[in-house]
Amino acid sequence: MLSIEKYQEEFVAHLSRCAITKEPKNLYEPITYILNLGGKRLRPVLTLMAADVFNAGYKKALHAALSIEIFHNFSLVHDDIMDDAPLRRGKATVHEKWNINTGILSGDAMLILAYQLFENYDVNTFQDLAKLFSRTALQVCEGQQYDIDFETRGDVTITEYLKMIEYKTAVLVGAALQMGAIVARVSIDDQKNIYEFGKNLGIAFQLQDDYLDAFGNPETFGKQVGGDIIENKKTYLYLKALEFSNKEERDKLQELFATSLEDNTEKIATAKQCFVSSGSAQATKQAIEAYTNLAFKTLERLNVSNDKKELLKSFGTRLMNRTT
């Protein structure tokens, strides 16, 4: 087993070797641009780690890891268009640097490229990877639609929200781990267990992302702080603030999240103050910890050594304590 940093290095080296330089440039340059913006490489690292955990060797999983990273970035390109987001990882988003049409088309090409990478595996592995990928990709789309729908709904529940982030974010983390297990050709039980570990870790990841969107440092977070507030998104922070507030406070918060302003500075400050005073910010931190611990409990069922379980656990601990 390698360190997390070493897995990141190995994946980035593989990404560089697979750089796309084909024509037309206006289709492929945006793909290269978004893939080279950096980031934590969370999902591909998990794919490589899973292959090593199950004794297959991470190098066998490099193509699957690249597939999951390309798909993830494809979803970001399209999400940024839908959110009209100006920044991604501290740099201009694809549709801002080029244009919306280029963002849509390059994103579509990324989805196809992600599938093509499965052709590097034998037939059985190809089929298992493709089935998991197809199911996961559709769930991600469903999660994105839920997210959009919630922006105009005033009756979103915590249960609905958790389902949305499970589909939009967590299933892809689970799939990243299961892909490594598929490449290693392990039992269905081990595949399911490592998927559940990833899914719960993914929910914790998204809750942390929601928290950082409001309270993160813009220089390290890499995205526009307060973006969810500007977009009137019904995040866990918002829903918990409603739950903990009295009627007058709820009415004010709901009114705030029904407005669209040119200058959102005051709106962001007011929402953040409400999140803190209501106890919502603290409750979100507790939920992050709870889902991380649930992921750790799932590790107990894996048929691997304790040392390997500890490596996966250390990854989850780092995720829970991240600031970016």
LOPA-328108 format. One record per residue (C-alpha): chain; x, y, z. Coordinates in pm, 1 decimal, padded with zeros to 6 digits. Each point is the difference from the previous one (the first is absolute). Example, Ala and Ser with C-alpha at 12.3 -4.5 7.8 and 13.67 -1.06 7.14 Angstrom:
BEGIN
+---+----------+----------+----------+
! c !        x !        y !        z !
+---+----------+----------+----------+
! A !  01230.0 ! -00450.0 !  00780.0 !
! A !  00137.0 !  00344.0 ! -00066.0 !
+---+----------+----------+----------+
//
This chain:
BEGIN
+---+----------+----------+----------+
! c !        x !        y !        z !
+---+----------+----------+----------+
! A !  00000.0 !  00000.0 !  00000.0 !
! A !  00114.4 !  00351.4 ! -00080.9 !
! A ! -00058.0 !  00327.8 !  00180.2 !
! A ! -00291.9 !  00213.4 ! -00116.1 !
! A !  00247.5 !  00252.3 ! -00139.9 !
! A !  00175.3 ! -00271.8 ! -00199.7 !
! A ! -00328.9 ! -00121.3 ! -00147.3 !
! A ! -00070.9 !  00358.5 ! -00102.1 !
! A !  00341.2 !  00025.8 ! -00165.2 !
! A ! -00043.8 ! -00328.4 ! -00184.8 !
! A ! -00341.7 !  00101.9 ! -00125.4 !
! A !  00115.2 !  00344.4 ! -00115.7 !
! A !  00288.4 ! -00166.1 ! -00186.1 !
! A ! -00247.2 ! -00233.4 ! -00171.9 !
! A ! -00223.0 !  00296.6 ! -00084.8 !
! A !  00297.8 !  00173.5 ! -00161.9 !
! A !  00084.3 ! -00310.7 ! -00203.5 !
! A ! -00356.9 ! -00014.5 ! -00128.3 !
! A ! -00019.9 !  00368.3 ! -00094.7 !
! A ! -00229.7 !  00062.2 ! -00295.9 !
! A !  00153.7 !  00211.3 ! -00276.4 !
! A ! -00238.7 ! -00084.0 ! -00284.6 !
! A ! -00187.4 !  00237.2 ! -00227.4 !
! A ! -00221.5 !  00195.4 !  00015.1 !
! A !  00179.5 !  00197.6 !  00267.5 !
! A ! -00312.7 !  00181.6 !  00113.5 !
! A ! -00150.7 ! -00335.8 !  00098.0 !
! A !  00300.1 ! -00153.8 !  00175.9 !
! A !  00181.1 !  00300.5 !  00150.3 !
! A ! -00283.8 !  00069.1 !  00248.1 !
! A !  00017.8 ! -00366.5 !  00106.6 !
! A !  00373.5 !  00024.3 !  00063.4 !
! A ! -00056.1 !  00331.3 !  00178.9 !
! A ! -00257.3 ! -00128.3 !  00250.2 !
! A !  00191.3 ! -00323.5 !  00064.6 !
! A !  00317.3 !  00193.5 !  00075.5 !
! A ! -00155.9 !  00249.0 !  00240.4 !
! A !  00111.7 ! -00225.5 !  00281.4 !
! A ! -00226.4 ! -00082.6 !  00289.2 !
! A !  00028.2 ! -00273.7 !  00258.3 !
! A ! -00038.3 ! -00287.3 ! -00250.8 !
! A ! -00216.7 ! -00162.4 !  00268.0 !
! A ! -00185.5 ! -00244.6 ! -00222.1 !
! A !  00289.7 ! -00138.0 ! -00208.7 !
! A !  00214.3 ! -00037.6 !  00311.2 !
! A ! -00276.2 ! -00210.2 !  00155.5 !
! A ! -00012.1 ! -00220.5 ! -00310.2 !
! A !  00375.0 ! -00061.1 !  00018.4 !
! A ! -00011.8 ! -00058.6 !  00375.2 !
! A ! -00281.2 ! -00253.2 ! -00034.8 !
! A !  00194.7 ! -00199.2 ! -00258.6 !
! A !  00297.9 ! -00011.0 !  00235.7 !
! A ! -00216.4 ! -00081.6 !  00300.8 !
! A ! -00119.0 ! -00310.5 ! -00183.8 !
! A !  00352.5 ! -00093.1 ! -00115.7 !
! A ! -00047.4 !  00070.0 ! -00371.8 !
! A !  00260.5 !  00274.1 ! -00023.4 !
! A ! -00102.1 !  00359.5 ! -00058.2 !
! A !  00150.3 !  00013.4 ! -00350.7 !
! A ! -00273.7 ! -00231.6 ! -00128.1 !
! A ! -00257.0 !  00256.1 !  00110.8 !
! A !  00155.5 !  00309.6 ! -00159.2 !
! A ! -00235.3 !  00000.0 ! -00299.1 !
! A ! -00305.4 ! -00043.5 !  00225.5 !
! A !  00129.3 !  00279.6 !  00222.5 !
! A !  00038.3 !  00229.2 ! -00299.4 !
! A ! -00350.5 ! -00087.5 ! -00113.7 !
! A ! -00151.5 !  00102.1 !  00333.5 !
! A !  00199.6 !  00324.7 !  00003.1 !
! A ! -00103.8 !  00089.9 ! -00354.9 !
! A ! -00364.5 ! -00069.7 !  00083.1 !
! A !  00021.2 !  00207.3 !  00317.7 !
! A !  00146.4 !  00292.9 ! -00191.2 !
! A ! -00260.1 ! -00041.5 ! -00275.3 !
! A ! -00268.4 !  00045.8 !  00264.6 !
! A !  00179.3 !  00308.1 !  00135.5 !
! A !  00015.0 !  00163.4 ! -00342.5 !
! A ! -00375.1 ! -00041.0 ! -00045.6 !
! A ! -00079.8 !  00089.2 !  00363.0 !
! A !  00196.5 !  00323.1 ! -00036.5 !
! A ! -00203.7 !  00091.1 ! -00307.7 !
! A ! -00327.3 ! -00065.1 !  00181.7 !
! A !  00117.0 !  00193.3 !  00307.0 !
! A !  00158.1 !  00279.0 ! -00208.5 !
! A !  00306.9 ! -00046.8 !  00219.5 !
! A !  00297.1 !  00225.3 ! -00081.9 !
! A !  00269.0 ! -00200.9 !  00180.9 !
! A !  00105.6 ! -00362.2 !  00029.5 !
! A !  00301.5 ! -00080.8 !  00217.1 !
! A !  00086.1 !  00369.2 !  00004.4 !
! A !  00011.3 !  00029.2 ! -00380.6 !
! A ! -00250.8 !  00101.5 ! -00266.2 !
! A ! -00258.6 ! -00267.5 ! -00076.0 !
! A !  00000.3 ! -00154.1 ! -00347.7 !
! A ! -00307.5 !  00188.0 ! -00119.8 !
! A !  00149.5 !  00328.4 !  00124.6 !
! A !  00339.2 ! -00059.8 ! -00162.8 !
! A ! -00155.0 ! -00120.9 ! -00327.7 !
! A ! -00379.5 !  00015.3 ! -00031.5 !
! A ! -00310.6 ! -00195.6 !  00098.8 !
! A ! -00020.0 ! -00199.2 ! -00325.0 !
! A !  00360.5 ! -00112.4 !  00037.0 !
! A ! -00064.8 ! -00098.2 !  00361.1 !
! A ! -00296.9 ! -00215.8 ! -00098.6 !
! A !  00174.7 ! -00170.9 ! -00290.3 !
! A !  00331.8 ! -00057.8 !  00176.3 !
! A ! -00191.4 ! -00137.2 !  00297.8 !
! A ! -00184.5 ! -00243.5 ! -00225.5 !
! A !  00330.9 ! -00115.3 ! -00147.2 !
! A !  00135.6 ! -00059.8 !  00350.8 !
! A ! -00285.8 ! -00237.3 !  00077.7 !
! A !  00084.3 ! -00204.7 ! -00310.7 !
! A !  00371.9 !  00000.2 !  00081.1 !
! A ! -00078.8 ! -00127.6 !  00350.0 !
! A ! -00182.8 ! -00301.7 ! -00145.3 !
! A !  00274.5 ! -00068.7 ! -00254.1 !
! A !  00254.9 ! -00059.3 !  00275.5 !
! A ! -00180.7 ! -00320.0 !  00102.5 !
! A !  00112.7 ! -00150.7 ! -00331.3 !
! A !  00340.0 ! -00053.1 !  00161.4 !
! A ! -00141.0 ! -00286.6 !  00211.6 !
! A ! -00110.3 ! -00355.6 ! -00071.6 !
! A ! -00361.0 ! -00064.5 ! -00098.1 !
! A ! -00132.0 ! -00091.5 !  00345.8 !
! A !  00169.0 !  00293.4 !  00169.4 !
! A ! -00115.9 !  00231.6 ! -00278.5 !
! A ! -00361.3 ! -00109.6 !  00046.8 !
! A !  00008.6 !  00037.2 !  00378.7 !
! A !  00162.5 !  00342.9 ! -00020.9 !
! A ! -00244.7 !  00118.5 ! -00266.8 !
! A ! -00304.7 ! -00118.1 !  00198.3 !
! A !  00115.4 !  00177.7 !  00313.7 !
! A !  00096.8 !  00309.7 ! -00196.2 !
! A ! -00334.8 !  00022.2 ! -00182.8 !
! A ! -00200.9 ! -00036.4 !  00320.2 !
! A !  00215.5 !  00254.3 !  00179.2 !
! A ! -00004.9 !  00252.2 ! -00284.3 !
! A ! -00379.8 ! -00007.8 ! -00013.1 !
! A ! -00022.3 !  00044.7 !  00378.3 !
! A !  00232.3 !  00300.4 ! -00022.5 !
! A ! -00233.1 !  00155.0 ! -00259.1 !
! A ! -00300.2 ! -00071.9 !  00222.0 !
! A !  00177.9 !  00160.2 !  00293.8 !
! A !  00077.5 !  00308.4 ! -00205.7 !
! A ! -00365.3 !  00031.5 ! -00100.4 !
! A ! -00110.7 ! -00031.0 !  00363.3 !
! A !  00248.6 !  00274.6 !  00083.3 !
! A ! -00146.8 !  00227.4 ! -00266.5 !
! A ! -00357.3 ! -00079.2 !  00105.6 !
! A !  00076.4 !  00082.1 !  00363.1 !
! A !  00097.3 !  00356.8 ! -00091.8 !
! A ! -00364.7 !  00088.6 ! -00067.3 !
! A ! -00159.5 ! -00213.6 !  00271.8 !
! A ! -00071.4 !  00121.7 !  00350.4 !
! A ! -00083.7 ! -00338.3 !  00150.7 !
! A !  00323.1 ! -00198.3 ! -00045.5 !
! A !  00061.0 ! -00243.3 !  00285.8 !
! A !  00327.4 ! -00118.6 !  00152.1 !
! A ! -00077.4 ! -00350.9 ! -00131.1 !
! A ! -00046.0 !  00130.5 ! -00354.5 !
! A !  00316.4 !  00202.3 !  00023.5 !
! A !  00206.0 ! -00295.5 !  00117.2 !
! A ! -00132.8 ! -00207.1 ! -00290.2 !
! A !  00097.6 !  00276.5 ! -00239.5 !
! A !  00359.9 !  00019.0 !  00120.9 !
! A !  00020.9 ! -00378.4 !  00007.7 !
! A ! -00083.9 ! -00008.1 ! -00370.7 !
! A !  00180.7 !  00313.4 ! -00109.8 !
! A !  00325.2 ! -00058.8 !  00187.0 !
! A !  00020.7 ! -00307.3 !  00222.7 !
! A ! -00078.0 ! -00273.9 ! -00253.0 !
! A !  00296.8 !  00109.9 ! -00210.4 !
! A !  00232.5 ! -00036.5 !  00298.8 !
! A ! -00143.5 ! -00346.5 !  00064.4 !
! A !  00036.9 ! -00089.8 ! -00366.7 !
! A !  00363.1 !  00114.8 ! -00001.8 !
! A !  00080.5 ! -00251.2 !  00271.4 !
! A ! -00208.8 ! -00277.7 ! -00153.0 !
! A !  00176.2 !  00048.4 ! -00333.5 !
! A !  00329.8 ! -00080.2 !  00169.8 !
! A ! -00162.7 ! -00306.6 !  00151.5 !
! A ! -00138.9 ! -00106.3 ! -00339.2 !
! A !  00344.8 !  00027.3 ! -00159.2 !
! A !  00127.8 ! -00218.3 !  00286.7 !
! A ! -00280.4 ! -00252.4 ! -00075.7 !
! A ! -00104.5 ! -00036.3 !  00365.1 !
! A ! -00325.8 ! -00140.4 !  00137.6 !
! A ! -00331.3 !  00181.7 ! -00037.2 !
! A ! -00017.2 !  00040.5 !  00379.3 !
! A !  00333.8 !  00179.9 !  00012.2 !
! A ! -00104.8 !  00213.9 ! -00296.2 !
! A ! -00322.3 !  00098.8 !  00177.3 !
! A !  00172.2 !  00071.4 !  00329.4 !
! A !  00268.0 !  00222.5 ! -00146.0 !
! A ! -00271.0 !  00175.4 ! -00202.9 !
! A ! -00196.0 !  00070.1 !  00321.2 !
! A !  00316.4 !  00131.8 !  00162.9 !
! A !  00045.6 !  00239.4 ! -00289.3 !
! A ! -00364.1 !  00104.2 ! -00012.8 !
! A ! -00008.7 !  00099.7 !  00366.8 !
! A !  00335.3 !  00172.3 ! -00037.2 !
! A ! -00144.5 !  00182.5 ! -00300.1 !
! A ! -00295.0 !  00128.6 !  00201.1 !
! A !  00243.2 !  00129.4 !  00263.6 !
! A !  00203.9 !  00157.0 ! -00281.0 !
! A ! -00299.5 !  00186.5 ! -00142.4 !
! A ! -00115.8 !  00121.0 !  00341.1 !
! A !  00351.9 !  00130.6 !  00056.3 !
! A ! -00012.5 !  00165.0 ! -00342.2 !
! A ! -00327.3 !  00169.0 !  00097.1 !
! A !  00159.5 !  00124.5 !  00319.7 !
! A !  00309.4 !  00129.1 ! -00177.6 !
! A ! -00214.6 !  00172.1 ! -00262.6 !
! A ! -00126.6 !  00226.2 !  00276.6 !
! A !  00295.5 !  00010.6 !  00238.1 !
! A !  00303.9 ! -00091.8 ! -00208.8 !
! A !  00292.1 !  00220.7 ! -00096.5 !
! A ! -00041.3 !  00105.2 ! -00366.5 !
! A !  00376.9 ! -00021.7 ! -00053.4 !
! A !  00012.3 ! -00366.6 !  00101.4 !
! A ! -00354.5 ! -00111.7 ! -00079.2 !
! A !  00042.9 !  00065.3 ! -00372.3 !
! A ! -00360.4 !  00101.6 ! -00061.6 !
! A ! -00210.3 !  00305.4 !  00065.8 !
! A ! -00079.5 !  00000.3 !  00371.8 !
! A ! -00372.5 !  00045.9 !  00056.8 !
! A ! -00089.9 ! -00142.5 ! -00339.4 !
! A ! -00269.9 ! -00225.5 !  00144.1 !
! A ! -00154.7 !  00295.1 !  00180.9 !
! A ! -00001.9 !  00210.1 ! -00316.5 !
! A ! -00165.2 ! -00286.5 ! -00188.5 !
! A ! -00259.3 ! -00044.7 !  00279.1 !
! A !  00097.0 ! -00364.7 !  00040.1 !
! A ! -00171.8 ! -00191.4 !  00277.4 !
! A !  00314.4 ! -00143.2 !  00155.1 !
! A !  00026.7 ! -00189.8 !  00326.2 !
! A !  00105.6 !  00327.3 !  00165.6 !
! A ! -00314.8 !  00174.4 ! -00121.2 !
! A ! -00238.8 ! -00283.2 !  00084.9 !
! A !  00143.4 ! -00043.0 !  00349.1 !
! A ! -00023.6 !  00376.2 !  00056.9 !
! A ! -00371.2 ! -00018.2 ! -00085.9 !
! A ! -00045.1 ! -00295.5 !  00235.0 !
! A !  00169.5 !  00175.3 !  00291.7 !
! A ! -00156.3 !  00346.0 ! -00047.2 !
! A ! -00324.5 !  00148.8 !  00125.8 !
! A ! -00270.9 !  00109.4 ! -00242.4 !
! A !  00125.2 !  00356.9 ! -00033.1 !
! A !  00355.3 ! -00113.1 ! -00068.5 !
! A ! -00119.7 ! -00264.9 ! -00247.5 !
! A ! -00207.0 !  00257.2 ! -00190.5 !
! A !  00298.4 !  00233.0 ! -00027.3 !
! A !  00230.1 ! -00276.2 ! -00120.7 !
! A ! -00253.7 ! -00127.1 ! -00253.7 !
! A ! -00050.9 !  00352.2 ! -00128.9 !
! A !  00376.2 !  00044.1 ! -00029.4 !
! A !  00027.2 ! -00321.0 ! -00203.2 !
! A ! -00276.5 !  00115.1 ! -00233.5 !
! A !  00191.2 !  00306.5 ! -00118.5 !
! A !  00241.8 !  00057.8 ! -00285.0 !
! A !  00229.2 !  00299.1 !  00038.4 !
! A !  00275.3 !  00160.7 ! -00204.4 !
! A !  00211.4 !  00055.7 !  00310.5 !
! A ! -00021.8 ! -00304.4 !  00226.1 !
! A !  00251.3 !  00109.3 !  00265.7 !
! A ! -00262.6 !  00078.1 !  00261.8 !
! A ! -00207.5 ! -00305.1 ! -00089.4 !
! A !  00296.3 ! -00231.5 !  00054.7 !
! A !  00092.8 !  00166.6 !  00329.4 !
! A ! -00358.3 ! -00018.1 !  00129.7 !
! A ! -00037.9 ! -00367.6 ! -00093.3 !
! A !  00331.8 ! -00094.5 !  00161.4 !
! A ! -00093.7 !  00182.3 !  00319.7 !
! A ! -00327.2 ! -00194.9 !  00008.7 !
! A !  00178.7 ! -00330.7 ! -00056.2 !
! A !  00224.5 !  00066.0 !  00299.3 !
! A ! -00256.9 !  00146.4 !  00240.4 !
! A ! -00258.8 ! -00270.9 ! -00069.3 !
! A !  00245.9 ! -00280.5 !  00067.0 !
! A ! -00020.5 ! -00119.4 ! -00359.6 !
! A !  00373.8 !  00040.5 ! -00062.3 !
! A !  00081.5 ! -00218.2 !  00300.2 !
! A ! -00263.9 ! -00259.2 ! -00097.2 !
! A !  00154.7 ! -00023.1 ! -00346.6 !
! A !  00342.7 ! -00068.9 !  00150.0 !
! A ! -00155.5 ! -00274.4 !  00212.4 !
! A ! -00166.1 ! -00155.6 ! -00305.9 !
! A !  00332.9 ! -00001.8 ! -00183.0 !
! A !  00154.5 ! -00190.0 !  00288.2 !
! A ! -00296.6 ! -00240.4 !  00026.5 !
! A !  00012.9 ! -00104.4 ! -00367.4 !
! A !  00376.8 ! -00032.7 !  00013.5 !
! A ! -00029.7 ! -00232.8 !  00299.6 !
! A ! -00271.6 ! -00199.1 ! -00180.2 !
! A !  00243.7 ! -00046.2 ! -00288.0 !
! A !  00266.0 ! -00120.4 !  00243.4 !
! A ! -00240.8 ! -00254.6 !  00147.8 !
! A ! -00055.5 ! -00146.9 ! -00347.8 !
! A !  00373.1 ! -00064.8 ! -00028.2 !
! A ! -00029.8 ! -00264.0 !  00271.1 !
! A ! -00177.6 ! -00231.5 ! -00245.8 !
! A !  00275.1 !  00008.0 ! -00263.0 !
! A !  00208.6 ! -00314.3 ! -00044.6 !
! A !  00332.5 !  00181.8 !  00012.4 !
! A !  00271.2 !  00054.7 !  00260.3 !
! A ! -00035.6 !  00255.5 !  00277.4 !
! A !  00292.6 !  00197.5 ! -00141.9 !
! A ! -00189.3 !  00050.1 ! -00323.7 !
! A ! -00315.2 !  00096.7 !  00186.0 !
! A !  00202.1 !  00259.6 !  00189.3 !
! A !  00127.1 !  00151.7 ! -00324.7 !
! A ! -00357.6 !  00041.9 ! -00123.3 !
! A ! -00098.2 !  00139.1 !  00337.9 !
! A !  00282.9 !  00254.9 ! -00008.0 !
! A ! -00127.1 !  00116.5 ! -00337.9 !
! A ! -00346.3 !  00052.5 !  00148.7 !
! A !  00140.0 !  00184.4 !  00300.7 !
! A !  00188.5 !  00235.8 ! -00226.5 !
! A ! -00317.0 !  00056.8 ! -00201.3 !
! A ! -00199.8 !  00088.0 !  00310.9 !
! A !  00263.2 !  00252.8 !  00110.5 !
! A !  00063.6 !  00161.1 ! -00338.0 !
! A ! -00016.9 !  00376.1 ! -00059.6 !
! A ! -00003.2 ! -00003.2 ! -00381.1 !
+---+----------+----------+----------+
//
